[in-house]
Amino acid sequence: MSPFWSAFVMALIVLNLGITLFLFLWAPRVHIPTLADGTSGHVWAHGVLREGIRPLPVWWLVLSAAMFVVGFAYLALYPGFGAFKGLLGWTSHDQLARAHAVNDARLAPLTERVRATSIESLAGDRQAMAAGERLFVDNCAPCHGRDARGNQRLGAPNLANGIWLHGGDGATILASIADGRRGGMPSFAGAMPDDAIIDVVNYVESLSGLPHDPLRAQIGKRSFSTCAACHGADAKGNKALGAPDLTDAVWLYGRQHATLVETVRNGRSGVMPAWRGRLSDDEMKLLAGYVHGLSHPAVTQP
């Protein structure tokens, strides 16, 4: 803290405590004129309510005096009075560092196991899964949901159904967490007439058993060749591109006809942020193990 701000804080504290202490000492002694009935003469509700004058109760005076003592003792023992560090030498940085050291010591055995264990095998470690779940709740749940079932409004995929845009092996999941992913479904509004877009949507709906117009689906099958570059001629998707399988009845943004038309017409853009730098390598591996375990359950060990 600079000398100016230290002096500013000290001046505020002295001013506030000084005024408060003055009022505390002065109030019990000040004489307030009263009427014969012990009221101040102030009335409300046409004289029904009158302002009474009573001395402050002893318990209030004692408690207030004790609070002043506590306040002055705190400023003497702990930092708070400008740049004064306090007689105890306590700092929040030191306390945080000690807490980190204690936590690191507790996690050391788990950290050693995580480093020596493959991501696929972490699902069998109960403690690792518990730590991974906490990391997931703290960092991933806002998009993927507390239960990891995804969020169609955001286009965040379900991580518990075993269906993966980029692959579900441990290394791929870890790469997605560490470096992020960027998915892009281009807009076909300018490249394809609106009727053709609806035809393609009907064809895609037919692939996963959704209600559709058979005639339009047959016509849309011919136009699907434009989509096959990413999704494949069989519409099974392309994990290298992150293009989803269109035959598995799993939809990032929803299965409603209007939603599918909007996706083809206007395109979609999804971003999975990179967590490298925010999470340590061990934390990312724990998180990858937890996510892998959601769709690859294993017999957990104590």
N, C-alpha and C positions, 0 to 999 in steps of 0.2 A: 504494500500500500504506500502510495506517495505521501510525502509530508503534508501536502495540502489536504488530501482526503482524510488522512489521519486526524489532522486538526479539525476538519469539518465534522467528522463523526464524534470526536470528543466534545466539541462545542454543543452539538445536538443533545448528547447524553447529559451534559452538565445542565443545559437549559431545561430539558424535560424533567430531570430528577429534581432540579432546584425549584421549579414552579410547583411540582407535585408535593415536594416536602414542605414548601411554604404553605400551601393550601391545607395540608394535613395538620400542621401545627397551628395555623391561624383559625381554621374553621371552628374548633371546639371553644375558642375564646371570644369569637366575635359576638357582639350584642345585636340581636335582631329585634326591633320594636314589635311588640305584640299588643293585641287588644286584651281586654279583661278576661275573655274566654280562652286565651292562649292561642288564638289564631292570628295570622298576619293581616287579615282584612281582605285578602284576595278571595273572591267567590266566583262560582260557576253555576250554571243551571238555575239562574234566578235565585241565588242564595242557598240552594239545596246543598251544594258542595262548598266547603270552606277549607282553606289551606292551614293546616296545623303546624306548629313549630315544636319540635321535640329534640332533645339532645341526642347526639349519636350514641348508640349502645356501646357498652364497654367492650364487648366481644369484637365489634367491628374495629374499634381503635387498636386493640391488641393484635388482631390479625393483620391490619394494615401496617402497623409498626414492624411486625415480623417479616412482612413482604419487603419492606425497605432494607432490613438487615440481610435478607437472602439476596436481594438485588446487588447490594454493595459487595457482599461476599463473592458472588459470581463474577463481577467485574474485576475483583482482585485475583481470583484463582484462575479464571479462564480468559482467553482472548475475546475482546469485545469493546474495549475502551481504546479506540483508534488502533495504532500499531502495537500497543502493549500486548505482549504474548501471554501474560498471566503467570502467576507464581508457580503453577504446576507444570508449565511448559507443554500443556496438551495442545495437539493440533489434529484437525480432522484428517489430514493427510497421513499422519502417523497411525491413527486408529484404522484407517482404511488399509494401509500397508500391512498392519498386524493381522487384520481380518483376512486379507488375501493370503498371507503366509499360512495361517491356520487352515484355510480352505484348501490351499495347494497341498498341504501335508495330508489332509484327509483324502484328497483325490489321487494322491501319488500312486497307490496300488492299482486303482482303476486305470489311470493314465498309462501305466506300464503294460497292463493287459491289452488296452486298446491298441497300443503301438505294435504289439506282438500278435494281434489277431486280425484276420481278414474281416472286411466289412460284412461279408455274407455270414460270418460266424458270430458276429456281435449280437444277433437276435437271440442267441442261446445264453447270453449273459444278462441276468435279471438287473443287476446294478447298472450296466451299460445302457440297457433299454430305458431304465428310469431316468438316467441322466439325459439320454437322447430325447425322451419325451419332454423334459423340462426345457431343453433347448428349442424344441419344436414349438411348444406353447409360447415361448418368449419371442421367437423370431418368425415363425412360419404360419402360425394359426390365423393372423389377421387376413391372409389371402386364402389359404387352403382350408381354414376352419379348424376348430379345436379337435374334431374327430378325423381330420385329414380327408374329408369327403369332398373337398373342392368347393368352388363358388362359381356357378355358371354366369352370374352377373359380371364377374371379373375375368372369366375365362381361365380361372385357376383350376388345374386338373385334379381329379380324385386320385389320391396317392395310395389308396388302400384296396383298389380293385384289380391290381395286377396288370393294368393296361398302361403302357408307357409310350410317350411320344418319341423319346430319344433312346429308349432301352432301360431295362430294369436291373441290370447287373450293378454290383457295388461300385465299380470304377466309373460307370456312366453317371450314376446318381451323384457320386462325389464331385464329378466334373460339373454337373448342373448346379450343385450348391456353390462350389468354389468360384466358378467363372460365369455363372448365369446362363440364360438362354434368351434368345429373341426370336419369336415366331411371327410370321407374316403371311396372311392370306390376302392375295391381291384382290382389288375390286374389279369386277367384270362389267360394271355398269356401262363403260364406254366401248368395251370390246365385244359385248354380246347383247343382242336385243332382249328386252324384258321378258318377252314370251319364251325365248330360248333359256333364260335363267330359270324361269318357273319349270320348264321341261326338265332341265338338269336336276333341279331340286326334287322333282317327282321321281326321277331315276335313282337319285341317292337315297330317297326314302324307301324305294323298293328294295334296295340292297340290304337294309336292316329290318325289314318287315314292318315299316311304318305305313299307315294309311296313305294311299297315293292314287293318282289317276293312271291306270295302266297304259292308255294311249299316249299320254304325255310322257310317261316314263320311257316308252319305246322310242319316242322321238328324242328325248333327252339323252338316251344312251349314245346316240351318234355325236351329240355335242360334247359328251364327257371326255372325248379325246383331248380337249383343251386342258382338262383338269388332270389327265393321266400323267402329265409330265412330273407332277409332284406326288400325287396320290397313287400312281401306278395304274396300269391298264386294268388290274383286278380290283382297284380301289382299296387295297390293303394297307396303303400308306407307305411312308418312307422314313425310317428312323434317322437316317443320316440328315434329313432335312427337317425332321420334326413334324412331317405331314401326317395327320392322324388317319387311322384306319376308318373308312366310311362304312364298313360292313358289320361293325361290332355293336351297334346300337348305343354307343357311348358318345355323348356330345359335350363339348367344352362349354358351349353357350346355350344349350337347350335343344330339345328335339321338336319344338313347335314349328309348324310349316312357315309361319311368318318370320321366325328367327332364322331358319335356314335360308330363306330367300334373302333376308337382310345380309347374311354372311356372304353369300355369293355376289350379291349386288354391290355391297359397300366394302367388303373385305373386313379383315380383323387384324389387330396388331397386339400381340401379347409379349410381355417382358417378365422374365424371371431374373431378379437382381442378383448380382454376384456378391457373395458373402466373404470372399477372401479379403482379409484386412480387418473385417469386423469380428470374425470368429477365428480362433486359432486352428491350426491343422488338426489337433486332437479333437476339438469341438466339432469341426466339420465332419470328421470321420465318425464320431459318435452320432451325429445327426443323420449321416448317410446310413449308418447301421440301423437306426430306429426306423427311418423311412423304408429301407429295404425290408425290415422285419414286418412292416404293416401288411405287405402283400405276399411275404414269404415267411409265414409263421414257423417258428421252430420250438422245440422243447427247451424251455428256459432252465437255466441252472441257478442255484442259490448265489 
